[in-house]
């Protein structure tokens, strides 16, 4: 297995890693807020008032690691055996977009089922 330096000719710089983590944090917060709005919560903070901040932080870090893992796996699988090298932002955009679509579809189905149960 080749490392990143051999594949791209560059080593990741600390600032790139920090920018990537900050971007993942912004995306994580945006996803939480968006899910809250789509789910019909008027104020996500009200829903999260009783949550343990340490546990939420642990979950957020876990989600960032998962997103990074998915993006890395996607890039490596596309680049495998001479495939096209895609930029990190494209793989992250694809992963976040896919997760957003499935989340919205799931919430829409849940709302539709709840309305059907009421009527």
Secondary structure by P-SEA (a helix, b strand, c coil): cccccccccccccaaaaaaaaaaaaaaaaaaaaaaaaaacccccccccccccaaaaaaaaaaaaaaaaaaaaaaaaaaaccccccccaaaaaaaaaaaaaaaaaaaaaaaaaaaaaaac
